[in-house]
Amino acid sequence: MIVRTTLALLLLSTPPALAQMSLSIPLDADTQTATTSYSCGDEPFAVHYLTGPDNALALLPVDGTQRIFVNVVSASGARYVSGPWEWWSKGDTATLANLRTRMAPRPCNAIPDSSDQG
């Protein structure tokens, strides 16, 4: 059974006729979804992970825009890229870096889910 997930992308810099697009990605029934909240020293944000046998994606906001990151090879942890951006997570920590500007990676920490606390 194939599950289809639609990711809606709002493109603000395009003409009105093209302002709203959608992207359908076929996902296997074994695809798992998870959401983790992080803080990089400022306002918390959610990262949505989709992990399947053929695709692994992370959706997270960068500079006010929701971006789709794809998983790439890493020696340790889970590394995702979207254009010049790199999101690298391992355990309860992650970093966000702009590889084009070579900015120092911003350290981020997962925010414990309050429903997990007794």
NORKA-V51071 format. One record per residue. N is the residue number from 1. RES is the residue in one letter. SS is DSSP state (A for helix, B for strand, O for the rest). PSI is psi as a letter, one per 30 degrees, with the letter a starting at -180 (none if undefined). Layout:
n = <N/N>
res = <RES/RES>
ss = <SS/SS>
psi = <PSI/PSI>
This chain:
n = <1/2/3/4/5/6/7/8/9/10/11/12/13/14/15/16/17/18/19/20/21/22/23/24/25/26/27/28/29/30/31/32/33/34/35/36/37/38/39/40/41/42/43/44/45/46/47/48/49/50/51/52/53/54/55/56/57/58/59/60/61/62/63/64/65/66/67/68/69/70/71/72/73/74/75/76/77/78/79/80/81/82/83/84/85/86/87/88/89/90/91/92/93/94/95/96/97/98/99/100/101/102/103/104/105/106/107/108/109/110/111/112/113/114/115/116/117/118>
res = <M/I/V/R/T/T/L/A/L/L/L/L/S/T/P/P/A/L/A/Q/M/S/L/S/I/P/L/D/A/D/T/Q/T/A/T/T/S/Y/S/C/G/D/E/P/F/A/V/H/Y/L/T/G/P/D/N/A/L/A/L/L/P/V/D/G/T/Q/R/I/F/V/N/V/V/S/A/S/G/A/R/Y/V/S/G/P/W/E/W/W/S/K/G/D/T/A/T/L/A/N/L/R/T/R/M/A/P/R/P/C/N/A/I/P/D/S/S/D/Q/G>
ss = <O/B/B/B/B/B/B/B/B/B/O/O/O/O/O/A/A/A/O/B/B/B/B/B/B/B/B/B/O/O/O/B/B/B/B/B/B/B/B/O/O/O/O/O/B/B/B/B/B/B/B/O/O/O/O/B/B/B/B/B/B/B/O/O/B/B/B/B/B/B/B/B/O/O/O/O/O/B/B/B/B/B/O/O/B/B/B/B/B/B/O/O/B/B/B/B/B/B/O/O/O/O/O/O/O/B/B/B/B/B/O/O/O/A/A/A/O/O>
psi = <k/k/k/k/k/k/j/k/k/j/j/f/g/l/l/e/f/g/f/k/l/l/k/k/j/k/k/l/f/f/k/k/k/k/k/k/k/l/k/h/f/b/k/l/l/k/k/k/k/j/j/a/f/f/k/k/l/k/k/l/k/k/h/g/k/k/l/j/k/k/k/l/k/l/f/k/a/j/k/k/l/j/b/f/k/k/j/j/k/j/b/g/l/l/k/k/k/j/f/e/f/h/l/k/k/k/k/l/k/k/k/k/k/f/f/f/k/none>
